[in-house]
């Protein structure tokens, strides 16, 4: 059977339709992949915010500890500078 111009045109149209159908069918999977990626990004964002809060809490604790050490330093220097006590007895 020889292909006529009409058959070639029909075959080309069918080929274009198939390519278009496959291309559009692939788009649906991207939507699901984007949803998965967005979910992962949301999870990572929550973890980063939690880590930032923990870091801020640790920073505040360190500042309080430094203030306490500064308060103790003066007393320690005063005790070290005091004259030595003689033992009893």
DACOR-V906738 format. One record per residue. N is the residue number from 1. SS is DSSP state (hx for helix, st for strand, lp for the rest). PHI is phi in whole degrees, -180 to 180 (* if undefined). Layout:
BEGIN
[[N,SS,PHI] [N,SS,PHI]]
END
This chain:
BEGIN
[[1,lp,*] [2,lp,-88] [3,lp,-83] [4,lp,-95] [5,hx,-60] [6,hx,-67] [7,hx,-68] [8,hx,-64] [9,hx,-63] [10,hx,-65] [11,hx,-65] [12,hx,-63] [13,hx,-61] [14,hx,-63] [15,hx,-63] [16,hx,-64] [17,hx,-63] [18,hx,-65] [19,hx,-62] [20,hx,-64] [21,hx,-65] [22,hx,-66] [23,hx,-63] [24,hx,-70] [25,hx,-66] [26,hx,-70] [27,hx,-65] [28,hx,-63] [29,hx,-70] [30,hx,-65] [31,hx,-61] [32,hx,-67] [33,hx,-66] [34,hx,-64] [35,hx,-63] [36,hx,-64] [37,hx,-63] [38,hx,-62] [39,hx,-63] [40,hx,-65] [41,hx,-63] [42,hx,-62] [43,hx,-65] [44,hx,-64] [45,hx,-61] [46,hx,-63] [47,hx,-66] [48,hx,-65] [49,hx,-64] [50,hx,-64] [51,hx,-66] [52,hx,-64] [53,hx,-66] [54,hx,-64] [55,hx,-64] [56,hx,-65] [57,hx,-63] [58,hx,-64] [59,hx,-65] [60,hx,-64] [61,hx,-64] [62,hx,-66] [63,hx,-65] [64,hx,-65] [65,hx,-65] [66,hx,-65] [67,hx,-63] [68,hx,-64] [69,hx,-63] [70,hx,-63] [71,hx,-67] [72,hx,-75] [73,hx,-60] [74,hx,-62] [75,hx,-65] [76,hx,-65] [77,hx,-64] [78,hx,-65] [79,hx,-67] [80,hx,-69] [81,hx,-83] [82,lp,-67] [83,lp,-64] [84,lp,-65] [85,lp,-88] [86,lp,-85] [87,lp,-68] [88,lp,-78] [89,lp,106]]
END
